[in-house]
Structure formats: structure tokens, C-alpha cells
Amino acid sequence: MNVGIIGFGKTGKAVASVLLESKKTKLQWVVRRSRLLEHRSVPEFLGVESAEPGCIHSKEEFSADELFSRFPVDAVIDFSSESGLEYYGDAAADHGVTIVSAISNYQKTTLRRLHKLSKRTVVMHSPNITVGINFLLIAAKILKTIAPYTDIEVIEEHFKMKKEVSGTAKIIARTLGMEVESIKSVRAGGIIGVHEILFGFPYQTVRLKHESITREAFGNGILFAVENLKGKPKGFYSMEDLLLPYFKLQGSGSGWAEG
């Protein structure tokens, strides 16, 4: 699958390295706001051995329509900012390019625009596109449905300089019907990101915990997304939509070994 990336910050670079190393995708290009690094090769810049073009372009160089016409891709991956959609959204839909957005904070108007674009092409949005976090969210919802009487706490840990409460933690809290103000935050050292959901039963405790070790985890999520969006009809999808089919396990009774 040919892909392009919008945005080349810390996370965009980490995702690009994962895509370059994968045999499932071919990185055609990266688009960034700045003209710095223009026409550089992403593999060469990141020090990754790859024959993929991965050319860096600036938004000023081409319109999105020109970009998709000259360098066709099957999917565009957005790790830029909320305004990035203004650059490529309509052109992607016109060219039938799948949109995979990993922007964490969209205004309601921008989300509405994403939904509108999904009538013309395949669109997926995930504020945190790691497989682990989205698995955690589904598992937490299932556990709360099984045992709605449990005490629930959401704890998030991040690097010392991060001031605001984690956006992912807010999503977890809202998903579980909790007040955002109840989130417990820890700030220390260079922690990239830890999210934990604690379920307090009367006689047992269940902890669901996810830890981001490096930003490459977002790249793994992108690979999962583009692979599972293949062949999907036009429409709006979430990571939950892609993960839920994997929860339909074929069981043969008790998992306990006999003997």
C-alpha cells in the first residue's frame, strides 16, 4: 500500500521509520509546513536503509490535488495539526484516498468535516492510534458492563514538563462515564505516557495498564489501521471498529487444563 504522511514532528518521524521498515507499506512522501528539509529523502534523513522514495515536500510546493496527482497514494496519514485537514481533506476525497487521522484534539466543526468527507472516501480517526490503548478502552468498557458496581480510578503519568491532563486519559474517563476532574495525574522525569484504569472490586482488584515506551508505538497502530481498512466501504471508522472483530474468539469451553 502506498502511503503519504502529513506532519513530520517527533511522532511523524517515528511513524515514518516504522512504515519504512514494514513490507506492508511504501512511503511515497511526507508533507510538512516548513520548507526546511524540502526534497530530502526520509530514509536518508532518518538513517533507515530503504529504497522507498519518501521525499519531503512543503505545503507551499504543491496543492494537495497536485500532490495526489503526481505522487498517488492509497492512504494519507495525518500527524500534523487540526488545520492539516484544510490542506488535504477535499483532495483526498476527490482522489479516493483513505484518510487516517491521528490528531488528538479536533474541534467539533473539524470532526463534522471529517464525517462529511467519509461520505466520499474511507476515513478513520483515532485520538490515540496505538493498538494497546484502544484494546485497553474496549476491555475497560466490557469489564464495566460486567461489573458496573466497581470503583474505577483513571491514572495517567507523563514527563515532568507536561502541564495539561492527558487527552487520552480524558477520553478514557468520558468513555467510562467518569468526570474528567477525577483523573489522577503524575508528572516525573521523561515518562512518555502511562495510562492505567483501576477497577476496585470488594474482594479483588483489576488493573488495565498501557505504557508507551517509544513513539514508534503509533507506527504499529498505523500499520494495523491501514491493513484493516483495506476493502472497507466509504464511511467513518474508529480503531474500536477495527479491533472489535478480534474479540469474537472461537472458544471450546474452559481454558483451564485438565489433569
Stockholm file with secondary structure:
# STOCKHOLM 1.0

chainA/1-259         MNVGIIGFGKTGKAVASVLLESKKTKLQWVVRRSRLLEHRSVPEFLGVESAEPGCIHSKEEFSADELFSRFPVDAVIDFSSESGLEYYGDAAADHGVTIVSAISNYQKTTLRRLHKLSKRTVVMHSPNITVGINFLLIAAKILKTIAPYTDIEVIEEHFKMKKEVSGTAKIIARTLGMEVESIKSVRAGGIIGVHEILFGFPYQTVRLKHESITREAFGNGILFAVENLKGKPKGFYSMEDLLLPYFKLQGSGSGWAEG
#=GR chainA/1-259 SS CEEEEECCSHHHHHHHHHHHHCSSCEEEEEEESSSTTTTCBHHHHHTCCCCCCCEEEETTTCCHHHHHHHSCCSEEEECSCTTHHHHHHHHHHHTTCEEEECCSCCCHHHHHHHHHHTTTSEEEECSSCCHHHHHHHHHHHHHHHHCTTSEEEEEEEECTTCCSCCHHHHHHHHHTTCCGGGCEEEECTTCCEEEEEEEECSSCEEEEEEEECSTHHHHHHHHHHHHHHTTCCSEEECHHHHHGGGGCCCCCSCCSCCC
#=GC SS_cons         CEEEEECCSHHHHHHHHHHHHCSSCEEEEEEESSSTTTTCBHHHHHTCCCCCCCEEEETTTCCHHHHHHHSCCSEEEECSCTTHHHHHHHHHHHTTCEEEECCSCCCHHHHHHHHHHTTTSEEEECSSCCHHHHHHHHHHHHHHHHCTTSEEEEEEEECTTCCSCCHHHHHHHHHTTCCGGGCEEEECTTCCEEEEEEEECSSCEEEEEEEECSTHHHHHHHHHHHHHHTTCCSEEECHHHHHGGGGCCCCCSCCSCCC
//
